[in-house]
Amino acid sequence: MMVHIRTPDMENSNFKNVISQFTPLLWITVVITMVILSLLLSATYYAGIHCNYHKELTSYSIQDTWLYTIGILCQKGNT
């Protein structure tokens, strides 16, 4: 018994093929969600500092929370 699998063409393998799997509305929703999560994480951190709730060395500026949010949403699941 044999199984034949065609080798994918490397010229057809580009970034557009990855993005085109989902609708533009979904991509816009993901980006808006990431921005909102970044703003909320940064705002709650600075509100906690203002209320003397915590004093940590970890920085939660807007730039840092954006990277944290991208890292969280791009993690591979365990399944």
C-alpha positions in Angstrom: 0.0 0.0 0.0 1.4 3.4 -1.0 0.3 7.0 -0.2 1.4 9.7 -2.5 1.6 13.3 -1.2 2.3 16.1 -3.5 5.1 18.4 -2.4 3.7 22.0 -2.0 5.1 24.6 -4.3 7.3 27.0 -2.4 6.3 29.9 -4.6 2.6 29.6 -3.5 3.6 29.5 0.2 3.6 33.1 1.3 2.1 35.3 4.0 -1.0 36.0 2.0 -2.0 32.3 2.1 -1.8 32.4 5.9 -3.9 35.6 6.3 -6.5 34.6 3.7 -7.7 31.7 5.8 -9.8 34.1 7.9 -12.1 37.0 7.0 -10.8 40.6 7.3 -13.5 41.3 9.9 -12.0 38.6 12.1 -8.5 40.1 11.8 -9.8 43.5 12.6 -11.6 42.1 15.7 -8.4 40.4 16.9 -6.3 43.6 16.6 -9.0 45.7 18.3 -9.2 43.1 21.1 -5.4 43.1 21.5 -5.4 46.9 21.8 -8.2 46.9 24.4 -6.5 44.2 26.4 -3.2 46.1 26.4 -4.9 49.3 27.5 -6.8 47.6 30.3 -3.7 45.8 31.6 -1.7 49.0 31.7 -4.6 51.0 33.2 -5.2 48.5 36.0 -1.5 48.3 36.8 -1.2 52.1 37.1 -4.5 52.3 39.1 -3.0 49.7 41.5 0.2 51.8 41.9 -1.9 54.9 42.5 -3.9 53.2 45.2 -0.7 51.7 46.8 -2.0 48.2 46.1 1.3 46.8 44.7 4.8 47.9 44.0 6.5 45.6 41.6 9.6 45.9 39.5 7.8 44.7 36.4 6.9 47.4 33.9 3.5 47.5 32.4 3.8 50.4 30.0 1.7 50.5 26.9 4.6 49.1 24.8 5.3 46.3 27.3 1.6 45.3 27.6 1.3 45.2 23.8 4.2 42.7 23.6 2.6 40.7 26.5 -0.7 40.6 24.7 0.9 39.4 21.5 2.7 36.7 23.4 -0.4 35.5 25.1 -2.5 35.4 21.9 0.2 33.6 19.9 0.9 30.8 22.3 0.4 27.3 21.1 -2.3 25.3 22.9 -1.7 22.0 24.6 -4.1 20.1 22.5 
